[in-house]
Amino acid sequence: MTKPVFRFAPSPNGRLHLGHAYSALLNDELARRFGGRLLLRIEDIDIARCRPEFETAIYEDLAWLGLRWEEPVRRQSEHFEDYRAAFLTLRRRGAVYPCFCSRKEVASAVACREVKPGRPWPRDPDGAPLYPGTCRDLPSGEIERRIAAGEPHSWRLDMGALRALLPGPYGYRRFDREGREEAVAADPWRWGDAVVVRKDVPTSYHLSVVVDDALQGVTHVVRGQDLEAATDLHVLLQAILGLPTPLYHHHGLLRDPEGDKLAKSRRSQSLAELRAEGLTPQAIRQRLGFAGQPTPST
Ligand code: GLU
C-alpha cells in the first residue's frame, strides 16, 4: 500500500497568519494520523506579487511551528513547462479558447446585458460576473491574426463545448478528521468560462494546482473552505486532463472579531508578529486546538 500524500501549499505574497498555521498544522496532524507524508509546495506563479523574502519567511514560520516537510520543495515558478503541457492538452481537446477582453471590457459587456433584461447577471462562486462569451466564437482567421500580432490574451474553458464532450455528472469524495469518507456532488458549470491561462502568467491557480497535485501524487488535499467551490472546477480539469481526483477536506476558516476571514490583504496579524510578542509555538498550537507539542514523526 502506498502512503497517503498531503500537502500544504502557501503563496509567498505576504506573511503567514494564524489561518495558514491552522491549515499547515491540520495537514501535519492528518498526515501523521493516516500514516502519510507531508509535502510543502510554494505557489508562486504570480511573479509580480510573490517575493523571495516571503518564501524565506514561510520556511522560518513553519519550522518555528515545529513542522517538517519533505525536500525538495516544489516551487511552481520552476515548472511552467508542466502547466504548458497541460494547457496544450486542453487545447488539443477543444476545451479552451483565447479571450482578448480586458477586465474593463468584460465589466462593460456584463453591465450592458444587466441593464437590458433588468435582472442581475449571474456570478461565479467568487462573486465575479460569468464571462458573457464575447470571444467564444471568434472566426479562426481573426484569432490567428490577433495572436500573431501579439495581442495579449488569456485562455478560457469552453463550458458549452465541455458540457457536450464531458457532461458528467461530477463529484469527489471528502474525508473528515476521523478518516470517514463521503461522496459530494460537484457543479463545475457554475464557474462559467473560467480563465485557466492568464494574460500575465502562462497558467492559473486552478490549472497549476490540479497539475501539481497529480504530479506530486497528492492523495489528500486539506485546505480552507474558501477553496471548496474551486474544487468543483478542479474535478472538471482533472477529467479533461485524465488526472486522478484526490480526497478533499475543506476546513473552517479562522475569523477576526469582526467575522471576516483572516487574510494577508486585510493585514491580519502575522505569525512573525505573534512570535515577536512572545507567543510560543506551543501556545499557538493550543490556541488552534492542536496538541501543545509536535508529536514525533513515526
Ligand atoms: N496557494 C493557495 C493559498 O495560499 C492554496 C491552494 C490550495 O491549497 O489548493 O491560498
Boltz pocket constraint, residues with backbone or C-beta under 6 A from the ligand:
constraints:
  - pocket:
      binder: B
      contacts: [[A, 7], [A, 9], [A, 10], [A, 11], [A, 43], [A, 209], [A, 222], [A, 223], [A, 227]]
      max_distance: 6.0
